[in-house]
């Protein structure tokens, strides 16, 4: 998106936020009018206003660092998340307050045409409307706080069994653990991260795969976590690919050489982790004299960096082989893989995070990311070619998860 467009969107959001500040302030003054403690009656509305304006200013100053050589750090993500949480909270408060004020305006119009009316033209705002607004606004605020304090480390295990006619018999019951989008630069709780690692380890799968975005921007972000993620081992190996954030495209670099060195360091970190990084190439996984082909491509995404070369990765692959592809962005499957002449049985992706916000149930699910991605979480199938989109292990920008929880995936392959 063009920087000028982003600036205009930001200015609109800030203008809305400031208008909401004034409106909520007026509602809180109504709420506290007549309180026995005049001090409390003054502190609550003014305290809200000072906090909200202070958070907005901090957010604005933090924006300047997003594209520096450091990029967005956990502090910036917390400020952004609090700003977002408060913005939504103010919106809910204002909607209720507006409904009450609209009722007052209608009553005022009725009074204006009533010749016998002797009171104020527009009734004064009633305190109970502000009380209702406060109760309603407390719901999203509490939910966002939960997502920021606990939800982002509330790892969920998703198990899927897929059946294929041409799966080699030796791989009947073969299990794969997948994690994606670690985004190590955002972590702020070592114990929380370890819970997710322990959950993945406990699956004791035959194969472990990681489908991209090890860092937010720079290679050193994973360094404090190398020992922990290197605990993820599997009998048939650990394999990984790069995601769009791994190339360092979203921050400023002193030179092209510095950016290239960062990418080389990141690749070395994959080796330190014990992950075989697949760069437009394939490996054959052998079991009891039979094989499946594991294909790994660099990032290819609609609207993102498109380095992945599927044709190169398929060179030398037996056309009749059972094929699993690791590709970070699910749009690669949508636009290239599902219609490819080579029958790629299963593609494992990530990237979307499920927007880290939404609703999922057995019968219905929704996330704002669905307006950008056709397949944004879980399993998709077209003519027996499967895509599984992992919801992500970590988080980015919004320092939380609400409704779309971090995921560890286990896929079991079965022969029909």
Secondary structure, DSSP 4 states (H G I P E B T S, - for coil): --HHHHHHHHHHHHHHHHHHHHHHHHHHHHHHTT-S-HHHHHHHHHHHHHHHHHHHHHHHHHHTTTTSSS---HHHHHHHHHHHHHHHHHHHHHHHHHHHHHHHHHHHHHHHH-TT--S-SSPPPPHHHHHHHHHHHHHHHHHHHHHHHTGGG--EEEEEEEEETTS-GGGTTEEEEEE----GGG---HHHHHHHHHHHHTT--SEEEE-S--SSS-GGGGGGGHHHHTT---TT-EEE---GGGG-TTS--S-HHHHHHHHHHHHHHHHHHT-EE-SSEEEEEEETTEEEEEEE---B-TTS-B---HHHHHTT--TTS-EEEEEEEHHHIIIIITT-SS---EEEEE-SGGGGB-EE-SS-EE-GGGGT-SS-SEEEEETTEEEEE---SS--SSS--BSS--EEEEEEEEE-
